[in-house]
C-alpha cells in the first residue's frame, strides 16, 4: 500500500525531475554517504593498521632479542666449562699469564670486544679485562642479567660450582650496542620508537630519548612531554622484561589525513565520471521522450503531419517514435476521409431536404386522380389509386424498419389490389394466418417482392384455377412465413445455371436483408418443380419489438 502511494507521489512529479533525481542526484547522494562513512572510518582503519604495525615490530624485536640473549648465555655456559678457572679457584691464586693466553686463544672473539671479570667465592677480584659495572653477584645456577644505563653496559654473571658448592664467579660485560640492530628506527617509520623496559617500566636499553621516562602504564595512548604517543607492549620471552613500541600521534594522524585526502579525491573523480555518464544516459532517454511529447502537442494543436518526430536512435524510443509517426499518417488520412464523408453527408442531407417536397406533390397528384375516378364512377381505378397511395406512403414517408404481421399483410393486399387492375380475376389469393401471430414484427416490405415474383413469373394469362397462398405460423422459436403458388414452377438447377430467376433484384434484396438484420440461423428457402408451382419459406425470429425477443 505504501509502495503504491509512493509511486503515486512519483507520478505527480514530472518525468524530467524524476530522471534528474534517479540518474544524477540519487547516485551523488549515495556516493556522498559512502564518502562520509569511509571518512569517519578512516581514523579507525589507520589506527588499527598502526596497532598491527607496532605489534609486528615488537614480535620481530622479541625474536631478535631471544636469539641474541640465547647466544650470549651459550657463551657464558662455554666459559663455565673451562678447567683453567676452576684450577685457579682451587689454588686460590690469580690466573697466570699462560692461563690468560690460553683463555684468550679459545675465546678470542668474546674477550677482545667485551669486559671479562673473574671472582673467588668471597667475591674478590682475581682477574679483570675491561670494566665491570654490575652491583652484585648471584649464587643461582642460571645466568643473571644486569643493566647499567649510566655506562650503557649489559652484564651477565654466573656462579662457578663444584658438587653444589660455590667456588667463584665470572661476569661478562657487553656494550648495549650489541642490541642496536633490534631497536634502530626503520627508514619508513622514523617516528616509531622501540626499546626495552623492566617489569616496573624503567628504561633498560633501546632509544636514548626514553631513558628518563617510566612505562609502567600499559595504556594504548600515553603523553610524554606534551607529546601524545600510541603505545604497545610485549613481554619478552623467558625474561622479566617488556618490549615497548611507540608511535607519535601527530605522524599517525598525518597518515589518516593523507588517506582521507586520497579517498576524497577518488570519490570526486568517481562522482565526476558518474555525473558525465549519468547525464549522457539521462539525455539519451529524456530528449527523445521530450521530443515525442512536443510532437504530440503539435499534432493536437495543428495538422497531424506537423507533429512528426525526428529520432535517429535504434532503441525502444525510436520504435515508439516511428509508430507514432505512422499513427499520425493514418490519423491524417482518416481525418481527410471523415471530412470527405462529412461533405458527402451534407450533400445527401441537402438532397433529402429537396426530396421531401416530391412525396407531397406525388400524393396530391394521386388524390386528384382518385377524385377524377370517383367522379367518373370508376371504382376499380379509385381503389387502385388508394392502394398505391398507401403503399407509397409506407415506403417513402414511413421510416420504420419493422412493421407488424398485420401491417405487412395490408401492404400485400394493397399490392394485389393494384395488380388486379391489370390481371383482373386471373388468380385468387388465400391468407392463412395463425391466431396470435399478427402482433409479431418483421422487416417492412419483406413479403411484397415474393408475391410480385409469383404474379410476374408463375402465372399464365390463359391459366385457370391459379392460386397464391400466404401462410404465417409459429414453429418452435421461429416465425414461419410461406408464400406458395400453383404456377409453372422451374428447375432450381437450371435457374442456378442461368442465374436469372433467382438473381431477381427483389429476391436478392430479401436474402441480404435477412442475413444483415437477423443473421444465422434465419434465412430464406426456395422450393420449386416444373409444372407444380413454387414455394418460398422464410424463417424469422419471434419479435414483438425491434430489439426484444419473445
Legacy VTK file of the C-alpha trace (Angstrom):
# vtk DataFile Version 3.0
C-alpha trace
ASCII
DATASET POLYDATA
POINTS 550 float
0.000 0.000 0.000
2.835 2.344 0.919
4.649 1.409 -2.296
1.588 2.316 -4.397
1.264 5.618 -2.534
4.931 6.338 -3.146
4.532 5.513 -6.842
1.517 7.834 -6.973
3.589 10.639 -5.479
6.334 9.989 -8.024
3.821 10.095 -10.891
2.718 13.517 -9.685
6.248 14.765 -10.415
7.425 15.465 -13.937
9.468 12.788 -15.699
12.331 15.250 -16.124
12.589 15.837 -12.370
12.308 12.081 -11.673
15.061 11.250 -14.144
17.307 14.015 -12.782
16.797 12.636 -9.301
17.296 8.998 -10.349
20.287 9.495 -12.646
22.064 12.450 -11.023
21.010 13.346 -7.506
20.449 9.849 -6.090
23.854 8.411 -7.182
25.538 11.604 -5.966
23.761 11.344 -2.623
24.742 7.678 -2.237
28.375 8.466 -3.025
28.421 11.311 -0.502
27.003 8.973 2.130
29.703 6.404 1.315
32.335 9.141 1.472
31.059 10.302 4.840
31.038 6.747 6.243
34.535 5.978 4.985
35.736 9.368 6.155
34.535 8.544 9.650
36.013 5.068 9.472
39.365 6.227 8.133
40.887 7.088 11.547
39.865 3.710 12.964
41.328 1.971 9.917
44.657 3.813 10.164
44.854 3.362 13.940
44.139 -0.346 13.592
46.882 -0.618 10.986
49.266 1.327 13.237
48.499 -1.020 16.132
49.202 -4.035 13.909
52.468 -2.482 12.735
53.554 -1.817 16.327
52.685 -5.392 17.321
54.600 -6.721 14.316
57.661 -4.625 15.247
57.501 -5.944 18.811
57.315 -9.559 17.630
60.299 -9.072 15.318
62.271 -7.387 18.111
61.365 -10.156 20.544
62.596 -12.838 18.160
65.877 -10.954 17.645
66.279 -10.360 21.409
65.659 -14.022 22.191
68.180 -15.111 19.559
70.836 -12.680 20.805
70.400 -13.444 24.500
70.464 -17.175 23.759
73.849 -16.729 22.047
75.187 -14.704 24.971
74.007 -17.263 27.534
75.557 -20.054 25.479
78.881 -18.175 25.599
78.565 -17.977 29.370
77.950 -21.739 29.536
81.068 -22.359 27.438
83.171 -20.297 29.877
81.752 -22.181 32.824
83.263 -25.364 31.359
86.850 -24.045 31.371
89.002 -26.009 33.840
91.511 -23.196 33.982
89.055 -21.143 36.021
88.376 -23.980 38.459
92.117 -24.664 38.905
92.726 -21.042 39.875
89.892 -21.101 42.370
91.093 -24.337 43.967
94.624 -22.961 44.203
93.319 -19.624 45.471
95.689 -17.916 43.073
95.149 -15.376 40.278
95.347 -16.614 36.732
98.802 -16.799 35.300
99.756 -15.178 32.037
99.796 -18.610 30.400
96.240 -19.240 31.633
95.095 -15.872 30.313
96.686 -16.510 26.939
95.045 -19.951 26.771
91.680 -18.457 27.676
92.097 -15.653 25.114
93.034 -18.217 22.466
89.855 -20.227 22.999
87.514 -17.237 23.404
89.262 -14.500 21.458
86.073 -13.129 19.910
84.456 -12.698 23.298
87.375 -11.381 25.337
88.647 -8.900 22.731
85.381 -6.937 22.413
83.824 -7.292 25.852
84.662 -6.967 29.549
85.526 -10.155 31.453
85.824 -10.443 35.233
86.740 -13.386 37.486
85.979 -13.546 41.247
86.555 -16.059 44.051
83.930 -17.284 46.432
84.458 -14.205 48.613
83.710 -12.051 45.550
87.320 -10.847 45.444
88.518 -9.917 42.006
91.016 -12.427 40.598
91.126 -11.229 37.041
89.636 -8.327 35.024
89.802 -7.412 31.381
87.786 -4.259 30.827
85.398 -2.581 33.268
82.611 -4.357 35.082
79.683 -2.283 36.460
77.464 -4.912 37.937
76.371 -4.187 41.516
76.073 -7.748 42.789
76.836 -11.378 42.085
74.291 -14.156 42.479
74.653 -17.783 43.556
71.890 -19.072 41.243
72.818 -21.600 38.649
71.082 -19.679 35.928
72.651 -16.700 34.259
71.899 -13.358 35.899
71.376 -10.255 33.776
72.011 -6.681 34.935
71.796 -3.305 33.183
73.912 -0.217 33.838
72.067 2.526 31.970
74.613 5.122 33.040
77.539 3.334 31.424
75.370 1.687 28.721
76.501 -1.814 29.663
74.714 -5.131 29.913
76.249 -7.726 32.221
75.878 -11.489 32.507
77.063 -13.186 35.674
77.065 -16.783 36.898
78.467 -18.802 39.822
81.184 -21.435 39.342
80.084 -24.507 41.259
81.516 -27.949 42.031
79.466 -30.513 43.857
76.887 -27.855 44.676
79.493 -25.595 46.303
80.138 -22.096 45.004
83.832 -21.706 44.141
83.690 -18.348 42.448
82.025 -16.088 39.895
82.524 -14.945 36.346
80.971 -11.939 34.667
80.790 -10.799 31.053
80.034 -7.160 30.263
78.584 -6.199 26.876
78.092 -2.717 25.480
74.410 -2.168 24.783
75.306 -1.580 21.137
75.103 -5.348 20.673
71.306 -4.858 20.642
71.464 -1.826 18.352
70.027 -3.550 15.312
66.925 -4.581 17.262
65.925 -1.076 18.244
67.127 1.113 15.395
64.426 3.065 13.568
63.190 1.963 10.165
63.674 4.492 7.388
59.971 4.468 6.513
58.941 4.644 10.178
61.304 7.209 11.669
58.687 8.390 14.160
58.305 4.873 15.636
60.341 4.149 18.825
61.331 0.727 20.157
63.047 -0.043 23.480
63.289 -2.445 26.438
61.970 -1.903 29.994
61.958 -3.902 33.191
58.816 -5.065 34.984
58.482 -1.710 36.748
58.569 0.166 33.468
62.061 1.518 33.896
64.086 2.039 30.750
66.802 -0.583 30.121
68.026 -0.138 26.558
66.977 0.979 23.137
66.213 4.621 22.267
68.143 7.097 24.447
65.270 9.595 24.217
63.213 7.371 26.527
65.808 6.963 29.350
64.111 9.382 31.722
60.543 8.035 31.432
58.649 5.299 33.140
56.390 2.960 31.169
54.568 1.089 33.880
51.265 2.105 32.290
50.122 -0.213 29.518
47.531 2.185 28.071
47.104 2.376 24.312
47.789 6.096 24.401
50.269 7.976 26.671
51.571 11.540 26.929
55.293 12.332 27.233
56.429 15.972 27.444
53.213 17.294 25.863
53.556 14.784 23.039
50.968 12.062 22.550
52.046 8.546 21.613
50.273 5.344 20.691
51.778 2.510 22.772
52.107 -1.282 22.501
53.940 -3.551 24.971
55.045 -7.188 24.751
56.603 -9.311 27.498
59.999 -10.671 26.390
60.231 -14.455 26.148
61.914 -16.091 29.203
62.708 -12.686 30.754
61.083 -10.258 33.132
61.417 -7.548 30.521
58.873 -5.700 28.425
59.384 -4.611 24.863
57.742 -1.218 24.236
56.842 0.337 20.873
55.695 3.965 20.494
54.324 5.951 17.532
53.697 9.702 17.637
50.034 10.625 17.270
50.902 13.572 15.043
52.518 11.395 12.424
49.863 8.690 12.660
47.162 11.287 12.069
49.139 12.513 9.074
48.505 9.087 7.558
44.835 9.447 8.465
44.617 12.829 6.756
46.540 11.542 3.759
44.105 8.612 3.459
41.150 10.965 3.750
42.539 13.263 1.069
43.128 10.316 -1.248
39.615 8.992 -0.527
38.079 12.396 -1.189
39.999 12.767 -4.450
38.996 9.285 -5.654
35.343 9.846 -4.775
35.465 13.234 -6.513
36.804 11.598 -9.672
34.137 8.857 -9.463
31.417 11.479 -8.957
32.677 13.432 -11.966
32.784 10.354 -14.211
29.421 9.116 -12.906
27.858 12.542 -13.480
29.090 12.642 -17.085
27.780 9.164 -17.876
24.549 9.757 -15.948
23.970 12.978 -17.871
24.561 11.167 -21.164
22.131 8.382 -20.209
19.634 10.940 -18.913
19.720 12.934 -22.149
19.524 9.757 -24.265
16.200 8.938 -22.565
14.721 12.358 -21.789
15.420 14.166 -25.087
13.591 11.614 -27.301
10.761 11.433 -24.753
10.517 15.224 -24.622
10.557 15.442 -28.424
7.747 12.907 -28.559
5.674 14.930 -26.065
6.307 18.165 -28.031
5.281 16.414 -31.250
2.066 15.180 -29.624
1.235 18.746 -28.582
1.862 19.976 -32.115
-0.297 17.195 -33.518
-3.046 18.129 -31.060
-2.902 21.846 -31.858
-2.442 21.662 -35.644
-2.267 19.288 -38.577
-1.211 15.760 -37.706
1.699 15.760 -40.155
3.199 18.792 -38.373
3.752 16.568 -35.319
6.220 14.159 -36.925
9.042 13.055 -34.588
12.624 13.012 -35.832
14.544 10.294 -33.993
17.714 8.633 -35.240
18.184 6.116 -32.425
17.956 2.353 -32.500
16.061 1.602 -29.306
12.513 1.277 -27.964
12.046 5.074 -28.028
12.954 5.117 -31.731
10.413 2.352 -32.329
7.825 4.334 -30.347
8.548 7.461 -32.417
8.248 5.533 -35.682
4.946 4.006 -34.583
3.722 7.449 -33.544
4.610 8.860 -36.968
2.745 6.003 -38.664
-0.218 6.670 -36.383
-0.160 10.346 -37.376
-0.226 9.387 -41.059
-3.164 7.056 -40.508
-4.961 9.638 -38.368
-4.413 12.308 -41.021
-5.717 10.001 -43.744
-8.696 9.106 -41.570
-9.361 12.787 -40.914
-9.373 13.505 -44.625
-11.691 10.561 -45.171
-14.039 11.802 -42.442
-14.033 15.281 -43.958
-14.882 13.802 -47.344
-17.665 11.661 -45.865
-18.991 14.647 -43.961
-19.148 16.613 -47.201
-20.967 13.722 -48.886
-23.359 13.514 -45.949
-24.030 17.229 -46.246
-24.811 16.873 -49.922
-27.074 13.892 -49.176
-28.909 15.870 -46.490
-29.474 18.673 -48.970
-30.809 16.189 -51.468
-33.077 14.619 -48.847
-34.418 18.003 -47.880
-35.066 18.659 -51.530
-36.700 15.218 -51.904
-39.166 15.939 -49.092
-41.076 18.127 -51.489
-41.554 15.299 -54.034
-43.841 12.960 -51.928
-46.286 15.788 -51.247
-46.517 16.567 -54.937
-46.939 12.828 -55.738
-49.670 12.228 -53.118
-51.542 15.372 -54.149
-51.424 14.193 -57.751
-52.684 10.682 -56.822
-55.533 12.180 -54.771
-56.541 14.316 -57.753
-56.601 11.205 -59.964
-58.590 9.283 -57.362
-61.224 12.062 -57.190
-61.457 12.058 -61.006
-62.012 8.266 -60.930
-64.718 8.717 -58.335
-66.348 11.455 -60.440
-66.221 9.088 -63.395
-67.669 6.347 -61.223
-64.656 4.103 -61.905
-64.448 2.219 -58.594
-61.586 -0.191 -59.517
-59.325 2.634 -60.592
-60.204 4.610 -57.446
-59.383 1.612 -55.217
-56.180 1.010 -57.155
-55.055 4.612 -56.718
-55.884 4.452 -52.982
-53.912 1.219 -52.606
-50.955 2.723 -54.486
-51.068 5.829 -52.314
-50.929 3.692 -49.129
-48.041 1.640 -50.471
-46.074 4.737 -51.429
-46.785 6.336 -48.073
-45.453 3.225 -46.308
-42.324 3.123 -48.467
-41.499 6.819 -48.821
-42.913 8.582 -45.778
-42.883 5.916 -43.061
-39.236 5.434 -41.972
-39.827 2.454 -39.645
-37.727 -0.616 -40.466
-40.106 -3.051 -38.748
-43.880 -3.487 -39.076
-46.345 -5.936 -37.579
-47.537 -9.022 -39.432
-50.966 -7.382 -39.771
-49.437 -4.244 -41.359
-47.319 -6.313 -43.724
-50.401 -8.295 -44.835
-52.209 -4.988 -45.512
-49.273 -3.940 -47.733
-49.526 -7.236 -49.645
-53.303 -6.760 -50.018
-52.839 -3.214 -51.344
-50.288 -4.502 -53.865
-52.687 -7.253 -55.044
-55.465 -4.653 -55.492
-53.175 -2.787 -57.874
-52.190 -5.969 -59.723
-55.847 -6.956 -60.207
-56.315 -3.742 -62.214
-54.044 -5.422 -64.760
-54.773 -9.133 -64.342
-58.380 -8.996 -63.198
-59.511 -12.298 -61.734
-56.653 -14.312 -63.304
-55.651 -15.600 -59.835
-57.056 -15.754 -56.354
-55.265 -15.093 -53.034
-55.648 -17.072 -49.810
-54.401 -15.822 -46.406
-53.816 -18.401 -43.667
-52.587 -16.633 -40.501
-52.492 -18.417 -37.172
-54.126 -16.693 -34.276
-51.741 -14.679 -32.138
-49.031 -14.008 -34.736
-50.438 -10.677 -36.011
-48.515 -8.778 -33.339
-45.079 -10.076 -34.260
-42.897 -7.662 -36.152
-40.864 -8.289 -39.276
-38.865 -6.180 -41.717
-41.091 -3.915 -43.765
-41.883 -4.980 -47.348
-40.328 -8.403 -46.830
-43.279 -10.257 -48.474
-44.200 -7.935 -51.344
-41.198 -8.859 -53.577
-42.027 -12.587 -53.154
-45.686 -12.010 -54.092
-44.597 -9.854 -57.031
-42.222 -12.580 -58.252
-45.028 -15.184 -58.157
-47.524 -12.982 -60.074
-44.989 -11.965 -62.744
-43.330 -15.334 -63.342
-45.588 -18.126 -62.057
-48.986 -17.416 -63.637
-50.020 -17.603 -67.288
-52.641 -15.153 -68.664
-54.637 -18.037 -70.021
-54.379 -20.166 -66.940
-57.296 -21.398 -64.821
-57.563 -22.033 -61.099
-54.340 -20.140 -60.428
-53.869 -19.555 -56.709
-51.461 -17.628 -54.444
-51.293 -18.749 -50.810
-49.783 -16.777 -47.893
-49.425 -18.747 -44.663
-47.914 -17.457 -41.386
-47.435 -19.575 -38.238
-45.103 -20.262 -35.294
-42.733 -23.215 -35.219
-40.649 -23.670 -32.118
-38.607 -20.434 -31.866
-39.227 -19.275 -35.404
-41.903 -17.313 -37.200
-42.593 -19.212 -40.415
-43.819 -17.293 -43.484
-44.697 -19.364 -46.557
-45.640 -17.863 -49.962
-46.735 -20.534 -52.423
-48.284 -20.692 -55.879
-49.520 -23.428 -58.212
-47.912 -21.826 -61.236
-45.390 -23.024 -63.818
-42.615 -23.783 -61.435
-38.990 -24.110 -62.519
-35.894 -26.253 -62.161
-33.599 -24.985 -59.409
-30.533 -26.447 -61.124
-31.303 -24.819 -64.451
-32.052 -21.478 -62.907
-28.785 -21.610 -60.947
-27.013 -22.062 -64.273
-28.948 -19.224 -65.925
-28.797 -17.010 -62.863
-31.961 -15.294 -63.996
-34.977 -16.069 -61.833
-33.058 -16.457 -58.550
-30.969 -13.383 -59.213
-34.054 -11.198 -59.287
-33.424 -7.890 -57.506
-36.350 -8.334 -55.123
-35.354 -11.865 -54.069
-31.684 -10.857 -53.597
-32.807 -7.880 -51.530
-34.790 -10.159 -49.202
-31.866 -12.555 -48.770
-29.423 -9.755 -47.963
-31.817 -8.015 -45.559
-32.491 -11.235 -43.618
-28.770 -12.012 -43.431
-27.851 -8.444 -42.425
-30.588 -7.831 -39.853
-31.132 -11.292 -38.385
-28.061 -13.381 -39.138
-27.956 -17.136 -38.651
-29.909 -19.371 -38.297
-32.604 -17.252 -40.013
-32.832 -17.494 -43.787
-34.980 -17.874 -46.918
-35.624 -21.195 -48.706
-36.980 -21.620 -52.258
-38.579 -24.887 -53.441
-39.931 -25.366 -56.978
-40.807 -28.061 -59.509
-41.691 -27.600 -63.128
-45.454 -27.768 -63.675
-46.282 -27.950 -59.952
-45.513 -24.461 -58.636
-43.102 -22.688 -56.305
-42.917 -22.260 -52.519
-40.787 -19.625 -50.709
-40.295 -20.200 -46.961
-38.946 -17.564 -44.550
-37.635 -18.481 -41.098
-37.691 -15.314 -38.956
-37.124 -14.569 -35.247
-40.098 -14.040 -32.922
-40.098 -10.325 -32.206
-42.719 -8.122 -30.647
-40.444 -5.137 -30.673
-37.489 -4.009 -32.692
-34.911 -5.298 -30.183
-36.940 -7.578 -27.917
-37.054 -11.330 -28.434
-40.012 -13.333 -27.171
LINES 1 551
550 0 1 2 3 4 5 6 7 8 9 10 11 12 13 14 15 16 17 18 19 20 21 22 23 24 25 26 27 28 29 30 31 32 33 34 35 36 37 38 39 40 41 42 43 44 45 46 47 48 49 50 51 52 53 54 55 56 57 58 59 60 61 62 63 64 65 66 67 68 69 70 71 72 73 74 75 76 77 78 79 80 81 82 83 84 85 86 87 88 89 90 91 92 93 94 95 96 97 98 99 100 101 102 103 104 105 106 107 108 109 110 111 112 113 114 115 116 117 118 119 120 121 122 123 124 125 126 127 128 129 130 131 132 133 134 135 136 137 138 139 140 141 142 143 144 145 146 147 148 149 150 151 152 153 154 155 156 157 158 159 160 161 162 163 164 165 166 167 168 169 170 171 172 173 174 175 176 177 178 179 180 181 182 183 184 185 186 187 188 189 190 191 192 193 194 195 196 197 198 199 200 201 202 203 204 205 206 207 208 209 210 211 212 213 214 215 216 217 218 219 220 221 222 223 224 225 226 227 228 229 230 231 232 233 234 235 236 237 238 239 240 241 242 243 244 245 246 247 248 249 250 251 252 253 254 255 256 257 258 259 260 261 262 263 264 265 266 267 268 269 270 271 272 273 274 275 276 277 278 279 280 281 282 283 284 285 286 287 288 289 290 291 292 293 294 295 296 297 298 299 300 301 302 303 304 305 306 307 308 309 310 311 312 313 314 315 316 317 318 319 320 321 322 323 324 325 326 327 328 329 330 331 332 333 334 335 336 337 338 339 340 341 342 343 344 345 346 347 348 349 350 351 352 353 354 355 356 357 358 359 360 361 362 363 364 365 366 367 368 369 370 371 372 373 374 375 376 377 378 379 380 381 382 383 384 385 386 387 388 389 390 391 392 393 394 395 396 397 398 399 400 401 402 403 404 405 406 407 408 409 410 411 412 413 414 415 416 417 418 419 420 421 422 423 424 425 426 427 428 429 430 431 432 433 434 435 436 437 438 439 440 441 442 443 444 445 446 447 448 449 450 451 452 453 454 455 456 457 458 459 460 461 462 463 464 465 466 467 468 469 470 471 472 473 474 475 476 477 478 479 480 481 482 483 484 485 486 487 488 489 490 491 492 493 494 495 496 497 498 499 500 501 502 503 504 505 506 507 508 509 510 511 512 513 514 515 516 517 518 519 520 521 522 523 524 525 526 527 528 529 530 531 532 533 534 535 536 537 538 539 540 541 542 543 544 545 546 547 548 549
